[in-house]
């Protein structure tokens, strides 16, 4: 027997190509659709509205279709309130719990739409005292009331703004130098705009920043007050300290690119020096560490988080080796972010992207096109990938921002 439902959607449905995605999705699930009402927005700020009747051959296909349409911003026209169930044991949610996306989400409670706070993907929605929050599965506790099923849920995909200029570049991988310079100018404009809006700028960096000679440029951005937090792994910290203390990165001299004799052990000597000092901050305060990215963070009071991994040497005493603690620390620094710059780190860039709501802009710079593609493929308009040498990009960016400064 065929099953029918009526769904609604609102937003920049045409500009962001969401309308065609909705139609294609219905057809993909062997369904048919009838547009009952459609109003197109006549200005940049006015949203379009769609009321659509959909029909599928059976209930199973309809359930699958509605799940897909929900992610495109469609909700049941007569859906009622969200369904809540109580958690019986810590970290054990009801089997039908709703798993969130990174898009802005609302739930219907008592006949009113309530926006979910702390939006992030792959979380549950917990309702407390009339408010709704995203919460990770490991943080759910017995007695929590969580949203289940798909009723009373509305997802608002991030739409493409008709007049956006600062984030309209780089729909494909960048290869030519002229395009790189264009991306740098647009990124500089984004940084300036984000700072003017009072939002935080967070940098996610891999050790390639040091290897490619980009550390001095990143340090200058920190000194200029254009970075509010640094998120990285142990390797960035180790090689940054190695470069500052011994003038090498992975044992390669930074002044001429030649291998230092016995340079393979320099990163261990750098780690040992920080242990002797009692940590990165103590090394700066004692005068042992006098330059580098972490040095500038300490001097400027900018928080940095170093997340450990299985392959780490040492690690540095400042490195968080408990992954839950590292995730919490990353998430804490990402609150209030308006722009995130991901520089040469596949692991930490993807992890950071998973923690962010879709309205936070991401610029991912990597010489590997696969990394930029992976991070930028996060839904309409959230992230762009710049395929180029990280050191070159940072040098050009620092110059652009220095030139633009009054």
N, C-alpha and C positions, 0 to 999 in steps of 0.2 A: 504494500500500500504506500502511496506517496505521502510525504509529510511536508507541511508548509509552515513557514515562519516569516514574520515581518521584522526587518532590522532597520536601524537608523545609523547614519554617520554624518559627522559635521567637521569641517575644517577646510584646508586648501586642497580639496580633493582632485581638482584638475591639474593645478600647477605641479603638484607632487606626484602625479600619475597614480594616485591611490584609487581613483575611480576605475581605471582599466584593470588594476590589480584585483579589485573586488569582483568585477565581471568575470575575469579570467579564472578566479578561484572557484566561483560557482560552477562554471563549465567543467573545471577540472574534477569536481566531485559529482559529475553526472547530473548536475542540477540545471534548473531553468530559473530565470528571473524576470520580474516585471517591475519596472520603475513606476512606483505609485506617485512619487513627488520628487522634484529636483529643483533646487534654487541655486543659482551660481552667484558667488560673491562678486560684487561690482567694484570693490575697491581692494587695495592691498591688505587691509585689516579685516574686511568682512568675509566671514567663512561661507563656504557652500554647504548645502544641506541635501541629504539623500535619504529617501524612504523607499525601501526595496522589499518586494515580496519574493522569497526564494522557495523553491520546491525541489525535493530530492526523492529518489525511489524508496527510501526507507529511513527509519529512525537512526540507524547506525551511521549512515552517510551524512545525515543532517547534523548529528553530534560532531562529527569530524569537520564538517563544513563550518559550523558555528565557531568551533575552536580556532580555525584559521581566520575567519572574518573578524573575530574579536581582536586579533593582533593587528588588523588593518583599521581598527577604530570603529567597527560595527558593534552595536549592542541591540538586544531584543527591544522592540518598541514597547512591549508590555511585559517587561521582565520581572518586575517586583523587586523586593529587597534581596541583598546578597544572603546566601545561606551560610550560617556559622555553625561550627562544631567545636566541642571542647577537647583539648588535648588531654589524653589520659596519663601519659608518661613523658618525662623529659626526652627531647629529641625524637619523639615518635609522633608524627603528624597523622591525621586521618588520611586514608589512602587517596581520597579524591580532592586533596588540597589543591588550591589554585597556585600555580607556579608563575611568578611575575616575569614581565619583560623589562627592558630598560626604559620603556616609554612611560610618560605621565599616565597614571592610573587613578580612577575614581571608583568607589564602591557605594552602592545605594543602601543607606541605613535609615530606617524610620521614614522612608519616602523622600529622603534628601541625598544628593550626591556629595560624598565626602572625598576630598583628595587624599591619596595615600602619601604619607611622609617617608623620607629616607629612601626614595625610589632607587631600585637597583634590580638587575635581572637575577633569575634563579633563586628567588626568595619566596617566603610565604607572606600573607597579609594577616596581621594580628590586629584585632579590634579591642581597644581599651578605652573606657570612659567616653564613648562616642567619637573617638578618633581612630584612625587606621594607620598602621606602620608596616613597612617591609621588615622582615626579620629572617635571618638565616636559619636553616633547619637545625643546625647545632645549637642555636640560641633559644629554641622553642622550649617552653617549660610546661609541666603539668598544670592544667587550669586555664591556659591561654585559649582564647576564642579565635579560631582561624577561619578564613573564608574558604569554602569548598565549592566545587562545581564551577559553572560559568555564569550563573544568573546574577543580576545586579552588579555587573562589572563593566566598566567602560574604559577602553584604552585609547589614548590620544597620541597617535604617531607624530613624531616631530616632522613638521612640514617644511617644504622649501619656500622661503620667503621670496616674493616676487621681486623685491627691490634690493635684495641682499647683494652687496658688492664685495665685502670683506671675506666672504667664504664661498665665492663662486668659482675659484680657480681649481685646477687639478682634478679633472674628472677621470683622467688616465695617468699612467705613469709618466714622470718627467724624465727626459733624457738630455735635451740640449741645455747648454749653459744659460741661454737667454730665458728659457722657461724656469730654470732654477732661480734666477734672479727675480723673476716675476713672483714666484712662490715666496721668496724671502721678503719682498716688499709687502705682499698680502699678509704674511705672518706677522711682520712688524706692525702693520695696521691693526691686526687682531689683538696683539699685545697691548697696544696703546688704547684701543677701545675697551678691552677687558679691565685695564687699570682704571680708566675713567668711570666705568660702571661700578667700581668698588668690589669687584670679584677677584678671587684668588687665581694666580698663575702657578701651575705646578709643573715641574720638569721631571720626567721619567728617563733615566739615562743608563746606558750600558757602558762597559769598559772601552768600547770602540771610540767613545768621546775622547778618551786619553790617547788611545793608539793612533788616532787620525789627527792629533794636534788640536782638538777642539776644546781642551780643558781651559785654556787661557781665555777663550771667547766666552765660555759658559761662566767662568769666574767673573768676567767683566759685567755680564748680565746680572749676576748676584750683587756685585758691588753697586750697580746702578739702581738696585731696589726693584728689579723687574721679575724676580723669582720669589715666591712665597713658601715653597717647600720643594725638597729634592727627594725623589723616590728612586731607589736603585738596589743593586745586589752587592754582595761582599766584594765582587771583582772590581767594580767601579772604585770603591773605596781603597782597595789594596793598590791598584795601579796608579791612582791619583796620588797616594802617599809615596809610592815608589818613585814616581816622576819628580815629586817635590823634594825628596830626600836624596835621591841617587841619580836623577837626570835620565832615567831609563823607563821604558814601558815594555813589559814582557822581556826585559833584558836588552832591548834595542835602544841605543842612544837617541834621544830626541833631537839633538842638535845636528846630527849628520846621517841618521838612519842606519848606522852600522851596529853590529852585534857587539856588546860589551863582553870582555873576557870574564868568564864565570858569571855573566849577567843573568843566567837562568835562575840563580838563587836570590836575586835582588828583591823579588816580591816577598820572599820569606824574611829577608832582613828588614823590610819595611814593616811587616806585621809585627816582628819582634820589637822594633823600635816603639811602636804604639803601645805594646804591652808594657814595656819598660816605663813609658810615660804615664800609663794609667788610663789610656783612652784617647780618642781624637781631641776632645775638648781640652784635656789636661796637656796634651802635646802642643796645642796652640798656645795655651796660657803660659807654659813653661818656656816657649821660644824654640822648642824642638822642631815643630812644624811651622814653616814660615810662608808657604804658598800653596796653591792648588784650590780645587773646588771645595773640598771639605773645610779647608782653612777659611775660605771666604764665607762659608755657611756659619761657622762658629763666630767669626768676627762680626757678621751682620745679624746674628741671632736667628738665622733661618733654620727651621727644623729639617733634619734629614733622617730618612729611614733606610737602613741597609737590611734587606731580607736575605737570609742564608739559603743555601741549597746543599744537596748531598755531595757535590764535587768541590766545595769550598776548601781552600787551604787556610789554615789558621783556626777559625776565621778571625777577623778583627774583633776586639772586645766589644765594639759598638753594634756588631751584627746580631740581628734577632734570628736565632736558630729554631725557635718554635714557630711553625707556619701559621698557627692560629693567631699568635701574637703579632706576627708580621702582617697578616691580612688586616687585623684590627687597626694597626698603626697606619697602614696605607689608607684604609677607609677614613680614618680620622683626619688625615691631612687633605683628603679629597673633598671634604665637606666645604661647601661654599665656593668650589672651583668654578671658574667660568671658561678657562682654557687650560688644556693639558698638552704639553709638548713631549712627545715620545721620541727619544733619540737613540737609535741603534740598540734596542733590546727587545727581541721577540717575546721572551718569557714575561718580562715585567710590563711591557706595553699591552699585551693581550690581557694579562691579569688585571691591570688598571682599567682597561676598557670594560671588563665585566663588572666592575664596581660602580661605573658611572651611569647616571641617568642620561637619556638620549639628547637632552638639551645642552649638555656640556660639550663644547667644541674640542676636537682632538686634531692635532697635526702630527702625523707620524713620519719621521724621517729615517730612512734606512737604505743602504746600498742594495739590499736584497728585495726585489719587487714582491716576493711572496709575503714578506712581513707587512709591507705597506698595504698590500691588498687585503690581508687577513684583518688588520686593524680597521681599515677604512670600510670594510663590508659589514657595517653595523646598522643598516637602516638609513632612511633618507636623511642625508645632509649632516650627520653628526661628525664624521671624520673624513679627512683627506690624507692621502699618502703622497709623500715626496720622495722619489727614488733618486738618491744622490749620495755623495760622500758626506758623512755627518760633520766632519771637521770643516769642510768647505762651507756647508750650510751655516754652521754656527758662526764662522768667521764673517760671512756676509751679513748675517742677521745682526751681530753685534755692531758692525759698521753702520748698518742701516739705522739702527736705533740710536746710536751715538750721534749720527748726522742729524736725525730728526729731533734730538733733544734740544731744548732751548738753551 
